[in-house]
Amino acid sequence: MATEVKSPITANVWKIQVQVGAQVKTGDVLTILESMKMEIPVESPCTGTVKEVRIKEGESVVEEAVIFIIG
């Protein structure tokens, strides 16, 4: 079953740490968002394989937007 990872905040995508096909564990950092000069790491909520990366570095995301799919 796939798990959606959502942005916790409206922010800019500063750095993406994983690519499609990457194996991740619970707590691994998937991406780092930047808002008001603060870095916000987004961690994997589960162990699995990254199925989709729905963001690009430098773009903006809104709160609750699905940014990764982990299967």
GROMACS elastic network, one bead per residue, 0.5 to 0.9 nm:
[ bonds ]
;  ai    aj funct       b0    kb
    1    70     6  0.85634   500
    1    71     6  0.59273   500
    2    48     6  0.89979   500
    2    51     6  0.83405   500
    2    69     6  0.63805   500
    2    70     6  0.55038   500
    3    45     6  0.82128   500
    3    46     6  0.78747   500
    3    68     6  0.82667   500
    3    69     6  0.56495   500
    3    70     6  0.51010   500
    3    71     6  0.61796   500
    4    66     6  0.61390   500
    4    67     6  0.75794   500
    4    68     6  0.60342   500
    4    70     6  0.65426   500
    4    71     6  0.88880   500
    5    42     6  0.85381   500
    5    43     6  0.86182   500
    5    44     6  0.73085   500
    5    45     6  0.74466   500
    5    64     6  0.87066   500
    5    65     6  0.83546   500
    5    66     6  0.56641   500
    5    67     6  0.58518   500
    5    68     6  0.50261   500
    5    69     6  0.61190   500
    5    70     6  0.75477   500
    6     9     6  0.88501   500
    6    42     6  0.86844   500
    6    63     6  0.75132   500
    6    64     6  0.50223   500
    6    65     6  0.52435   500
    6    67     6  0.55037   500
    6    68     6  0.70842   500
    7    10     6  0.71973   500
    7    11     6  0.83272   500
    7    33     6  0.86172   500
    7    42     6  0.74900   500
    7    61     6  0.71799   500
    7    62     6  0.68938   500
    7    63     6  0.52357   500
    7    65     6  0.54571   500
    7    66     6  0.64759   500
    7    67     6  0.63777   500
    8    11     6  0.88635   500
    8    40     6  0.88117   500
    8    42     6  0.77864   500
    8    62     6  0.84529   500
    8    63     6  0.54754   500
    8    64     6  0.60489   500
    8    65     6  0.83403   500
    9    33     6  0.85274   500
    9    35     6  0.82174   500
    9    40     6  0.87569   500
    9    61     6  0.79647   500
    9    62     6  0.64214   500
    9    64     6  0.70852   500
    9    65     6  0.88836   500
   10    33     6  0.88424   500
   10    35     6  0.74621   500
   10    60     6  0.73949   500
   10    61     6  0.55792   500
   10    64     6  0.81645   500
   10    65     6  0.87377   500
   11    14     6  0.88640   500
   11    33     6  0.59810   500
   11    34     6  0.55863   500
   11    36     6  0.83552   500
   11    40     6  0.88734   500
   11    59     6  0.86240   500
   11    60     6  0.56963   500
   11    61     6  0.55831   500
   11    62     6  0.65575   500
   11    63     6  0.77660   500
   12    32     6  0.88251   500
   12    33     6  0.55811   500
   12    34     6  0.51659   500
   12    35     6  0.64142   500
   12    57     6  0.79805   500
   12    58     6  0.62150   500
   12    59     6  0.56821   500
   12    61     6  0.61558   500
   12    62     6  0.87942   500
   13    16     6  0.73919   500
   13    31     6  0.75017   500
   13    32     6  0.65024   500
   13    34     6  0.63224   500
   13    55     6  0.74935   500
   13    56     6  0.68342   500
   13    57     6  0.50496   500
   13    58     6  0.52248   500
   13    59     6  0.55912   500
   13    60     6  0.60766   500
   13    61     6  0.71481   500
   14    31     6  0.76559   500
   14    32     6  0.56364   500
   14    33     6  0.51849   500
   14    34     6  0.58016   500
   14    39     6  0.81526   500
   14    56     6  0.88592   500
   14    57     6  0.56711   500
   14    58     6  0.59343   500
   14    59     6  0.82106   500
   15    30     6  0.88853   500
   15    31     6  0.56761   500
   15    32     6  0.51947   500
   15    33     6  0.70050   500
   15    34     6  0.88991   500
   15    56     6  0.85229   500
   15    57     6  0.57684   500
   15    58     6  0.80157   500
   16    19     6  0.78756   500
   16    29     6  0.88776   500
   16    30     6  0.63675   500
   16    32     6  0.64266   500
   16    33     6  0.86842   500
   16    55     6  0.83566   500
   16    56     6  0.75600   500
   16    57     6  0.64851   500
   17    29     6  0.67624   500
   17    30     6  0.51514   500
   17    31     6  0.51698   500
   17    32     6  0.76673   500
   18    21     6  0.85076   500
   18    22     6  0.62341   500
   18    23     6  0.87398   500
   18    24     6  0.84824   500
   18    29     6  0.82317   500
   18    30     6  0.56716   500
   18    31     6  0.73163   500
   18    50     6  0.77355   500
   18    53     6  0.83567   500
   19    22     6  0.57023   500
   19    30     6  0.88253   500
   19    50     6  0.68751   500
   19    51     6  0.86447   500
   19    52     6  0.81272   500
   19    53     6  0.68687   500
   20    23     6  0.89045   500
   20    49     6  0.77142   500
   20    50     6  0.50281   500
   20    51     6  0.54493   500
   20    52     6  0.57702   500
   20    53     6  0.64059   500
   21    49     6  0.57579   500
   21    50     6  0.52053   500
   21    51     6  0.62232   500
   21    52     6  0.84315   500
   22    48     6  0.83970   500
   22    49     6  0.55773   500
   22    50     6  0.53820   500
   22    51     6  0.82924   500
   23    47     6  0.76243   500
   23    48     6  0.57850   500
   23    50     6  0.65138   500
   24    27     6  0.83670   500
   24    28     6  0.61963   500
   24    29     6  0.86711   500
   24    30     6  0.83897   500
   24    44     6  0.71128   500
   24    46     6  0.77368   500
   24    47     6  0.54715   500
   24    48     6  0.55088   500
   24    49     6  0.60769   500
   24    50     6  0.71960   500
   24    70     6  0.85503   500
   25    28     6  0.55941   500
   25    44     6  0.67252   500
   25    45     6  0.80979   500
   25    46     6  0.60458   500
   25    48     6  0.65145   500
   25    49     6  0.88005   500
   26    29     6  0.88906   500
   26    43     6  0.73445   500
   26    44     6  0.51582   500
   26    45     6  0.52254   500
   26    47     6  0.50390   500
   26    48     6  0.84225   500
   27    30     6  0.88155   500
   27    42     6  0.86771   500
   27    43     6  0.50234   500
   27    44     6  0.51326   500
   27    45     6  0.63836   500
   27    46     6  0.74641   500
   27    47     6  0.85580   500
   28    42     6  0.83656   500
   28    43     6  0.52686   500
   28    44     6  0.53921   500
   28    45     6  0.83833   500
   28    46     6  0.88711   500
   28    47     6  0.88306   500
   29    32     6  0.75374   500
   29    41     6  0.61801   500
   29    42     6  0.56731   500
   29    44     6  0.63089   500
   30    41     6  0.74856   500
   30    42     6  0.57271   500
   30    43     6  0.55161   500
   30    44     6  0.62612   500
   30    68     6  0.83479   500
   31    40     6  0.84249   500
   31    41     6  0.59706   500
   31    42     6  0.54301   500
   31    43     6  0.74006   500
   32    39     6  0.62885   500
   32    40     6  0.54981   500
   32    42     6  0.60561   500
   32    43     6  0.89460   500
   33    38     6  0.81704   500
   33    39     6  0.57013   500
   33    41     6  0.61994   500
   33    42     6  0.73782   500
   33    61     6  0.89335   500
   34    37     6  0.61622   500
   34    38     6  0.55096   500
   34    40     6  0.60167   500
   34    41     6  0.87191   500
   35    38     6  0.53075   500
   35    39     6  0.67029   500
   35    40     6  0.75692   500
   36    39     6  0.85157   500
   43    46     6  0.88880   500
   44    47     6  0.73260   500
   44    48     6  0.89733   500
   44    70     6  0.82984   500
   46    70     6  0.78334   500
   47    70     6  0.80550   500
   47    71     6  0.83641   500
   48    51     6  0.89735   500
   48    70     6  0.59740   500
   48    71     6  0.54654   500
   49    69     6  0.85707   500
   49    70     6  0.54725   500
   49    71     6  0.53325   500
   50    53     6  0.74088   500
   50    68     6  0.72331   500
   50    69     6  0.61169   500
   50    71     6  0.64348   500
   51    68     6  0.75553   500
   51    69     6  0.53700   500
   51    70     6  0.53476   500
   51    71     6  0.60854   500
   52    67     6  0.81298   500
   52    68     6  0.54861   500
   52    70     6  0.71129   500
   53    56     6  0.80652   500
   53    67     6  0.62144   500
   53    69     6  0.68024   500
   54    66     6  0.72192   500
   54    68     6  0.58161   500
   54    69     6  0.81658   500
   55    58     6  0.89392   500
   55    59     6  0.72474   500
   55    60     6  0.85491   500
   55    61     6  0.78675   500
   55    66     6  0.88815   500
   55    67     6  0.58065   500
   55    68     6  0.78403   500
   56    59     6  0.58759   500
   56    60     6  0.86878   500
   57    60     6  0.86457   500
   61    64     6  0.86507   500
   61    65     6  0.66446   500
   61    67     6  0.82561   500
   62    65     6  0.56489   500
   63    66     6  0.88924   500
   64    67     6  0.86946   500
   66    69     6  0.76927   500
